[in-house]
Structures are given as structure tokens and as C-alpha cells.
Amino acid sequence: MARSRIQLSRRAFVGVAATLAAGASGCAPSKVRPYLAPADASQDTAEITRGVMAGRVGALFYVDRIRGRPGADRITSFSHWGEISEMLGLDPLADIHRAFACAVTSGATDAALVLEHSMNDEQAASALARASGARGNSKVSSATLKLSDTSVVATFPRTGMFVALPTWASARLVEFSEAGGLPNPRGSEVARFFAFRPQDSLARPPEWPPTISAAQAEISFDESGGADVLFQATSTSAEQAEKDAAVMEKTLDDLLHIHLGSWQIPIFDPIHFHPDGSVVRMEAHLLASDVEWILGFGR
């Protein structure tokens, strides 16, 4: 799978369903709110991006809360984040404050990327010109960047923001000219993930119940480097949520075991899903070593 894809397949499912966690450490499951609902309506960049891409899967990272932790560099594989940053002369972690990646499906080769960064306007204009191969002191408002296995159209639509889209979406770059930025964190979360119609939008395995219309997860770190996890998925009814919880628990349990002949070795402690009305919820805590292991699987 090319690095431009948002990798939420079997490996990243463990990260989404078992590690990617809550808006505030220790908050109750009922506090998990819909992903695309920032407290400040002007922070609309994620929603604009999802609209351009018809995006059904995505991830938002609060990079200043992640950098410095073991394995943090692995998140920069999303949507060529690391490669693009280096082309622009940015450190993928030290110079990036927030990052958002979005695509139609986890297996799509086309993805959108938004970076909130530390460059001023003049530095940004020069960086884009250099990255695009413009000659001399040329300044460009948008440009095509040739990456290792694809090309994207890119722009710095306003101070502190960079946007890259698939080349077919070049006409949509203008929609970001008055974008209000990526959502502020709602608590101590370091990342948020979402998937609409996960049976269709996420790669398999695992098999997601067809009755799940949306899934979301958030992660926050504790002082030890471990992660507090909350996950929720929307089902069609309370009765169906009970069935879906059982299916999802068995699926995750199978993924969290190494099978050696007749022996099954658990990777983590059991993780339980439970119905709450028409919603399926999961909460868990992972040790620092578990988090680093899962970050390694997200590549």
C-alpha cells in the first residue's frame, strides 16, 4: 500500500479500535462527541477538506502533544506528510502544530493533507517555489509537487496553513482561502480518527458490521506515556448495538492474539465493547510499550 493512503486496515484497526482515544484523560464515554463538531464553527478546515474529498476516513493530530514521544515520527507517513514537509524545508514534527489527513477510503491512493506550520508568509512562498522547481526568485500561489509515487497540487492559502490535494482537485484549492483552521482540542487528546460506513471505507480484515454507520476514536496520553482510550460506533438500534458489540469484541480479540498452532498468545489484556442505546462503546488503557508497538503497526 502506498504511503499516500490513510492506512486504517487490519493493523491500524488495532490502533483505531484499541488505542486511539479520548478527548480528555479519564472522561466518561458519554463525553465522546462527533468528530466534525468543533466548538468554534469558524474552525472549518477539516470539514472543507472532507467536503472536497467526499472523505469518509480521516485523522487529526495535535502534533505538539505527540512530538518527543517514542515512535512519534511514524505518524508522518499519513498522506505523504513527512515527504512533503521535507520538500518544503519543514521538520515534520518540530515545525508542524496540527495535521489532518482525509480520503474516501483507507485504500484510496488519493488523499488530502492539511498542515498548520511555523513558517511566515515569505518563507512559505519561497518554500513552495523551491519544492515545485520554479526558477530564480519566482513566487507561486499554488504548485504541483511531484512526490515519490504520486503528484499533488499544493498551496499556502493563509498564514500558517498548507494544503495538498490530489491533482484532479486543483480547482478546489480556492475553497481554503478563507478557511478558519483545524479544530482546537476539546481536552487533552493528541489525535482523533473517524470513519463513515467503515464496512465500505476501511480496508479488510477486519470485517465491520454493516449496521455501523460511523466510528470514531480519540487518544490521550497519561504521565507515564500510556494511553487512555475511548471509542464509539453508531449502530441502527439498541438491539442491533448489542449484537454489533459482541461481533466487534470477538473480531478485536482475534486480532489481539498471536496464533501459534493450538496456542493463542494475547498481545494486550482483553478489551470489551458494550452497547449504550444505539451506540457501541469501548474504553481501555494501554501501557507506554503498547502505544509504541501500535504506532509501529500504523506504517
C-alpha positions as CSV (number, residue, x, y, z in Angstrom):
1,M,0.0,0.0,0.0
2,A,1.4,3.4,-1.0
3,R,2.2,5.8,1.8
4,S,-0.2,8.3,0.4
5,R,-3.1,6.1,1.7
6,I,-4.6,6.6,5.0
7,Q,-3.8,3.2,6.5
8,L,-6.7,2.1,8.7
9,S,-6.6,-1.5,7.7
10,R,-6.1,-4.5,9.9
11,R,-3.1,-3.1,11.6
12,A,-4.4,0.4,12.1
13,F,-7.8,-1.0,13.2
14,V,-6.0,-2.1,16.3
15,G,-4.8,1.5,16.7
16,V,-8.3,2.9,16.0
17,A,-10.4,0.5,18.0
18,A,-7.9,-0.3,20.7
19,T,-5.7,2.7,21.2
20,L,-7.0,5.9,19.7
21,A,-8.7,7.6,22.4
22,A,-10.4,10.1,24.5
23,G,-10.9,13.9,24.4
24,A,-9.8,14.2,28.0
25,S,-7.9,11.6,30.1
26,G,-10.3,9.8,32.3
27,C,-13.5,11.4,30.9
28,A,-16.7,9.3,30.7
29,P,-17.6,7.5,27.5
30,S,-20.6,9.8,27.0
31,K,-18.2,12.8,26.6
32,V,-17.0,11.5,23.2
33,R,-18.6,13.9,20.6
34,P,-19.0,13.7,16.9
35,Y,-15.7,14.4,15.1
36,L,-16.8,17.2,12.8
37,A,-18.3,19.4,15.5
38,P,-15.6,21.9,16.7
39,A,-16.7,24.2,19.5
40,D,-15.8,27.2,17.3
41,A,-17.7,27.0,14.0
42,S,-15.0,29.1,12.3
43,Q,-12.6,26.2,12.6
44,D,-13.9,24.7,9.4
45,T,-10.8,23.5,7.6
46,A,-11.4,19.8,8.4
47,E,-14.9,20.0,7.2
48,I,-13.9,21.8,4.0
49,T,-11.3,19.1,3.3
50,R,-13.8,16.3,3.9
51,G,-16.2,18.0,1.5
52,V,-13.6,18.4,-1.3
53,M,-12.6,14.7,-0.9
54,A,-16.1,13.3,-0.1
55,G,-13.9,11.9,2.7
56,R,-15.2,9.0,4.8
57,V,-12.0,8.3,6.7
58,G,-9.6,10.8,8.4
59,A,-7.2,11.6,11.2
60,L,-6.4,14.8,13.1
61,F,-3.2,15.0,15.0
62,Y,-2.2,17.6,17.6
63,V,1.5,17.3,16.8
64,D,2.8,19.5,19.6
65,R,1.4,16.9,22.1
66,I,2.9,14.0,20.3
67,R,6.4,15.1,19.3
68,G,9.2,13.8,21.5
69,R,7.4,10.5,22.3
70,P,8.8,7.2,21.1
71,G,7.5,6.3,17.7
72,A,6.1,9.8,17.0
73,D,7.8,10.0,13.6
74,R,5.7,7.1,12.3
75,I,2.6,9.2,12.1
76,T,4.2,11.3,9.4
77,S,3.6,8.5,6.8
78,F,0.0,9.7,6.5
79,S,-0.7,11.3,3.1
80,H,3.0,11.9,2.4
81,W,3.1,14.3,5.4
82,G,6.8,13.6,6.1
83,E,7.9,13.7,2.4
84,I,6.0,17.0,1.7
85,S,7.3,18.6,4.9
86,E,10.9,17.8,3.9
87,M,10.4,19.2,0.4
88,L,9.2,22.5,1.9
89,G,12.1,22.6,4.4
90,L,9.9,21.9,7.4
91,D,10.7,19.4,10.1
92,P,7.7,17.0,10.0
93,L,7.2,17.2,13.8
94,A,9.1,20.2,15.2
95,D,7.6,22.7,12.6
96,I,4.1,21.3,12.5
97,H,1.5,22.1,15.1
98,R,-1.6,20.2,13.7
99,A,-2.1,17.9,10.8
100,F,-5.2,16.5,9.2
101,A,-5.4,13.7,6.5
102,C,-8.6,12.6,4.7
103,A,-9.6,10.3,1.9
104,V,-12.6,8.5,0.5
105,T,-11.4,5.1,1.8
106,S,-8.4,3.7,3.6
107,G,-7.2,2.1,0.4
108,A,-7.5,5.2,-1.8
109,T,-4.3,6.4,-3.4
110,D,-5.7,9.9,-3.4
111,A,-5.7,11.8,-0.1
112,A,-5.8,15.3,1.2
113,L,-3.4,16.8,3.7
114,V,-3.6,20.0,5.8
115,L,-0.7,21.1,7.9
116,E,-0.6,24.0,10.4
117,H,3.0,25.1,10.5
118,S,5.6,27.6,11.8
119,M,6.6,29.4,8.5
120,N,5.8,33.0,7.8
121,D,4.3,34.0,4.5
122,E,7.5,34.9,2.8
123,Q,9.2,31.7,3.9
124,A,6.2,29.7,2.7
125,A,6.1,31.3,-0.7
126,S,9.8,30.6,-1.2
127,A,9.4,27.1,0.0
128,L,6.6,26.3,-2.4
129,A,8.5,27.8,-5.3
130,R,11.6,25.7,-4.5
131,A,9.6,22.5,-4.0
132,S,7.8,22.9,-7.3
133,G,11.1,23.6,-9.2
134,A,10.3,27.2,-10.1
135,R,13.3,29.1,-11.4
136,G,15.0,32.0,-9.9
137,N,13.1,34.1,-7.3
138,S,9.7,33.1,-8.7
139,K,6.8,33.2,-6.3
140,V,3.8,30.9,-6.9
141,S,0.4,30.8,-5.2
142,S,-0.1,27.1,-5.9
143,A,2.0,24.4,-7.5
144,T,2.2,20.8,-8.4
145,L,4.6,18.8,-6.2
146,K,6.0,15.5,-7.6
147,L,6.2,13.0,-4.8
148,S,7.8,9.5,-4.7
149,D,4.7,7.8,-6.1
150,T,2.2,10.5,-7.0
151,S,1.7,14.2,-7.6
152,V,-0.4,16.7,-5.6
153,V,-1.4,20.3,-6.0
154,A,-0.5,22.5,-3.1
155,T,-0.9,25.9,-1.7
156,F,-0.3,28.0,1.4
157,P,-3.9,29.6,1.5
158,R,-3.2,31.8,4.5
159,T,-0.6,32.4,7.2
160,G,0.4,29.2,9.0
161,M,-1.6,26.8,6.8
162,F,-0.5,24.4,4.0
163,V,-3.0,22.3,1.9
164,A,-2.2,19.5,-0.6
165,L,-4.9,17.9,-2.7
166,P,-5.0,15.3,-5.5
167,T,-4.3,16.9,-8.9
168,W,-7.9,16.3,-10.0
169,A,-9.0,18.7,-7.2
170,S,-6.8,21.6,-8.2
171,A,-9.8,23.9,-8.8
172,R,-10.9,23.3,-5.2
173,L,-7.8,24.9,-3.6
174,V,-9.6,28.2,-3.7
175,E,-12.1,27.0,-1.1
176,F,-9.3,27.1,1.5
177,S,-8.6,30.8,1.0
178,E,-10.8,31.8,3.9
179,A,-10.6,28.6,5.9
180,G,-10.6,29.1,9.7
181,G,-8.1,26.5,10.7
182,L,-8.3,23.0,12.2
183,P,-10.4,22.4,15.3
184,N,-8.9,23.1,18.7
185,P,-8.6,20.1,21.0
186,R,-11.6,19.6,23.2
187,G,-9.5,18.3,26.1
188,S,-6.1,16.6,26.4
189,E,-6.5,14.4,23.3
190,V,-3.5,14.0,21.0
191,A,-5.4,12.6,18.0
192,R,-8.8,11.9,16.6
193,F,-9.9,9.4,14.0
194,F,-13.2,8.9,12.2
195,A,-14.7,6.6,9.6
196,F,-18.1,6.8,8.0
197,R,-19.6,3.5,6.7
198,P,-16.5,1.6,8.0
199,Q,-17.5,-1.6,6.3
200,D,-17.0,0.1,2.9
201,S,-14.5,2.8,3.8
202,L,-12.0,0.8,5.8
203,A,-9.8,-2.0,4.4
204,R,-10.5,-5.6,5.4
205,P,-9.7,-7.5,7.5
206,P,-11.3,-7.0,9.9
207,E,-14.9,-7.2,8.9
208,W,-17.0,-4.3,10.3
209,P,-20.7,-4.9,10.9
210,P,-22.7,-3.4,8.0
211,T,-25.1,-1.9,10.6
212,I,-22.3,0.5,11.8
213,S,-22.8,3.9,10.1
214,A,-19.9,5.7,11.7
215,A,-17.0,5.1,14.1
216,Q,-14.7,7.5,15.9
217,A,-11.9,7.3,18.4
218,E,-9.7,9.7,20.3
219,I,-6.4,9.2,22.2
220,S,-4.9,11.0,25.2
221,F,-1.6,10.2,26.9
222,D,-1.1,9.9,30.6
223,E,2.0,11.0,32.5
224,S,3.6,7.5,32.2
225,G,3.3,7.6,28.4
226,G,0.4,5.2,28.3
227,A,-2.9,5.9,26.5
228,D,-6.4,6.3,27.7
229,V,-8.8,5.1,25.0
230,L,-12.4,5.8,24.2
231,F,-14.1,4.5,21.0
232,Q,-17.7,4.7,19.8
233,A,-19.6,3.5,16.8
234,T,-23.2,4.2,15.8
235,S,-25.5,1.3,15.1
236,T,-29.1,1.2,13.8
237,S,-30.9,0.5,17.0
238,A,-30.3,-0.5,20.7
239,E,-31.0,-4.2,19.8
240,Q,-28.5,-4.1,16.9
241,A,-25.9,-2.3,19.0
242,E,-25.9,-5.3,21.4
243,K,-25.2,-7.7,18.5
244,D,-22.6,-5.4,17.0
245,A,-20.7,-5.0,20.3
246,A,-20.4,-8.8,20.5
247,V,-19.1,-9.1,16.9
248,M,-16.6,-6.2,17.3
249,E,-15.3,-7.6,20.6
250,K,-14.7,-11.1,19.1
251,T,-13.1,-9.5,16.0
252,L,-10.7,-7.4,18.1
253,D,-10.0,-10.3,20.4
254,D,-8.9,-12.4,17.4
255,L,-6.6,-9.6,16.1
256,L,-5.0,-9.2,19.6
257,H,-3.8,-12.7,19.7
258,I,-0.8,-14.3,18.1
259,H,-1.8,-17.8,16.9
260,L,0.9,-20.5,17.2
261,G,-0.7,-23.8,16.4
262,S,-3.1,-24.7,19.1
263,W,-1.7,-21.8,21.3
264,Q,-3.1,-18.3,21.4
265,I,-0.9,-15.7,23.0
266,P,-2.7,-12.4,23.9
267,I,-0.9,-9.2,22.8
268,F,-2.9,-7.0,25.2
269,D,-5.4,-7.5,28.1
270,P,-8.9,-8.2,26.9
271,I,-10.8,-5.2,25.5
272,H,-14.5,-5.1,25.9
273,F,-17.2,-3.4,23.8
274,H,-20.6,-2.6,25.3
275,P,-23.9,-1.2,23.9
276,D,-25.3,2.1,25.2
277,G,-28.6,2.6,23.4
278,S,-27.8,2.6,19.7
279,V,-24.1,3.3,20.3
280,V,-21.3,0.7,20.8
281,R,-18.6,2.0,23.2
282,M,-15.2,0.8,24.2
283,E,-12.7,2.2,26.8
284,A,-9.3,0.9,27.6
285,H,-5.9,1.9,29.0
286,L,-2.6,0.9,27.3
287,L,0.9,1.0,28.7
288,A,3.6,3.1,27.1
289,S,5.1,0.0,25.5
290,D,1.7,-0.9,24.0
291,V,1.4,2.5,22.4
292,E,4.8,2.4,20.8
293,W,4.1,-1.1,19.4
294,I,0.8,0.1,17.9
295,L,2.4,3.2,16.4
296,G,4.9,0.8,14.7
297,F,1.9,-1.1,13.2
298,G,0.4,2.1,11.7
299,R,3.0,2.4,8.9
